[in-house]
Amino acid sequence: MTERVLSIVTLVSALGCGLIAGAFFAFSSFVMGALARLPVPQGIAAMQSINIVVINPIFLGVMFGTAVACIGLTVAALSRWQVPGSAYLLAGSVIYLAGTILVTMLCNVPRNNVLAALDPTSADAAAQWSAYVAGWTGWNHVRAVAACVAAGLFTLAMRVI
């Protein structure tokens, strides 16, 4: 990867991480709280709708496009380990891939799948909704922090590459 391409991919990764961090931060800081304040059936139905609408080319393109860029940056960092900034590239990539993508797939998506099958008017909906909000939001905090830290590390890398 040439220095120019590396710089562009690093910038794109920093911006992608920042966008994803912002989306997750919004959910952690106010969206989930607002949904939890709604009557249970409405909160569940709203989140079920959000989980459908979020599966779109723009959001997924940024989230997973950033992941692809991080894989490229990992390869670049390892192949030029002695070059300043490589540790930032590697750390940012690993943190984004593990803390954002892996946590999404292992922690948030399974919760979303359970919620998708939940009848908002069922007798146990309130208990399941309460557990969902707490667990999903906790893991979302992890995703937000990971994406933010990765954006910071890529920004630091751009100063030295």
MODAFEN-V729013 format. One record per residue. N is the residue number from 1. RES is the residue in three letters. BURIAL is I if it has 9 or more other ideal C-beta (glycine too) atoms within 8 Angstrom, else O. D_CENTER is the distance of its C-alpha to the mean C-alpha in whole Angstrom. Layout:
N,RES,BURIAL,D_CENTER + N,RES,BURIAL,D_CENTER
This chain:
1,MET,O,26 + 2,THR,O,28 + 3,GLU,O,27 + 4,ARG,O,27 + 5,VAL,O,24 + 6,LEU,I,23 + 7,SER,I,22 + 8,ILE,O,21 + 9,VAL,I,18 + 10,THR,I,17 + 11,LEU,I,18 + 12,VAL,I,15 + 13,SER,I,13 + 14,ALA,I,13 + 15,LEU,I,13 + 16,GLY,I,10 + 17,CYS,I,8 + 18,GLY,I,10 + 19,LEU,I,9 + 20,ILE,I,5 + 21,ALA,I,6 + 22,GLY,O,9 + 23,ALA,I,8 + 24,PHE,I,6 + 25,PHE,I,9 + 26,ALA,I,12 + 27,PHE,I,11 + 28,SER,I,12 + 29,SER,O,14 + 30,PHE,O,16 + 31,VAL,I,15 + 32,MET,I,15 + 33,GLY,O,18 + 34,ALA,O,20 + 35,LEU,I,20 + 36,ALA,I,21 + 37,ARG,O,24 + 38,LEU,I,25 + 39,PRO,O,27 + 40,VAL,I,26 + 41,PRO,I,26 + 42,GLN,I,25 + 43,GLY,I,22 + 44,ILE,I,21 + 45,ALA,I,22 + 46,ALA,I,20 + 47,MET,I,17 + 48,GLN,I,18 + 49,SER,O,19 + 50,ILE,O,15 + 51,ASN,I,14 + 52,ILE,O,16 + 53,VAL,O,16 + 54,VAL,O,12 + 55,ILE,O,13 + 56,ASN,O,15 + 57,PRO,O,15 + 58,ILE,O,14 + 59,PHE,I,10 + 60,LEU,I,10 + 61,GLY,O,12 + 62,VAL,I,10 + 63,MET,I,7 + 64,PHE,I,9 + 65,GLY,I,12 + 66,THR,I,10 + 67,ALA,I,10 + 68,VAL,O,14 + 69,ALA,I,14 + 70,CYS,I,13 + 71,ILE,I,15 + 72,GLY,I,18 + 73,LEU,I,18 + 74,THR,I,18 + 75,VAL,I,21 + 76,ALA,I,22 + 77,ALA,I,22 + 78,LEU,I,24 + 79,SER,O,27 + 80,ARG,O,27 + 81,TRP,O,27 + 82,GLN,O,30 + 83,VAL,O,28 + 84,PRO,O,27 + 85,GLY,I,23 + 86,SER,I,23 + 87,ALA,O,22 + 88,TYR,I,19 + 89,LEU,I,18 + 90,LEU,I,18 + 91,ALA,I,16 + 92,GLY,I,13 + 93,SER,I,13 + 94,VAL,I,13 + 95,ILE,I,11 + 96,TYR,I,8 + 97,LEU,I,9 + 98,ALA,I,10 + 99,GLY,I,8 + 100,THR,I,4 + 101,ILE,I,6 + 102,LEU,I,9 + 103,VAL,I,8 + 104,THR,I,7 + 105,MET,O,10 + 106,LEU,O,12 + 107,CYS,I,11 + 108,ASN,I,10 + 109,VAL,I,11 + 110,PRO,O,15 + 111,ARG,I,15 + 112,ASN,I,14 + 113,ASN,O,17 + 114,VAL,I,19 + 115,LEU,I,19 + 116,ALA,O,20 + 117,ALA,O,23 + 118,LEU,I,24 + 119,ASP,O,27 + 120,PRO,I,26 + 121,THR,O,30 + 122,SER,O,31 + 123,ALA,O,32 + 124,ASP,O,29 + 125,ALA,I,27 + 126,ALA,O,27 + 127,ALA,O,26 + 128,GLN,I,23 + 129,TRP,I,22 + 130,SER,I,22 + 131,ALA,O,21 + 132,TYR,I,18 + 133,VAL,I,17 + 134,ALA,O,17 + 135,GLY,I,15 + 136,TRP,I,12 + 137,THR,I,12 + 138,GLY,O,13 + 139,TRP,I,10 + 140,ASN,I,8 + 141,HIS,I,9 + 142,VAL,I,9 + 143,ARG,I,5 + 144,ALA,I,6 + 145,VAL,I,9 + 146,ALA,I,8 + 147,ALA,I,6 + 148,CYS,I,9 + 149,VAL,I,12 + 150,ALA,I,11 + 151,ALA,I,12 + 152,GLY,I,15 + 153,LEU,I,16 + 154,PHE,I,16 + 155,THR,I,18 + 156,LEU,I,20 + 157,ALA,I,20 + 158,MET,I,22 + 159,ARG,O,24 + 160,VAL,O,26 + 161,ILE,I,25
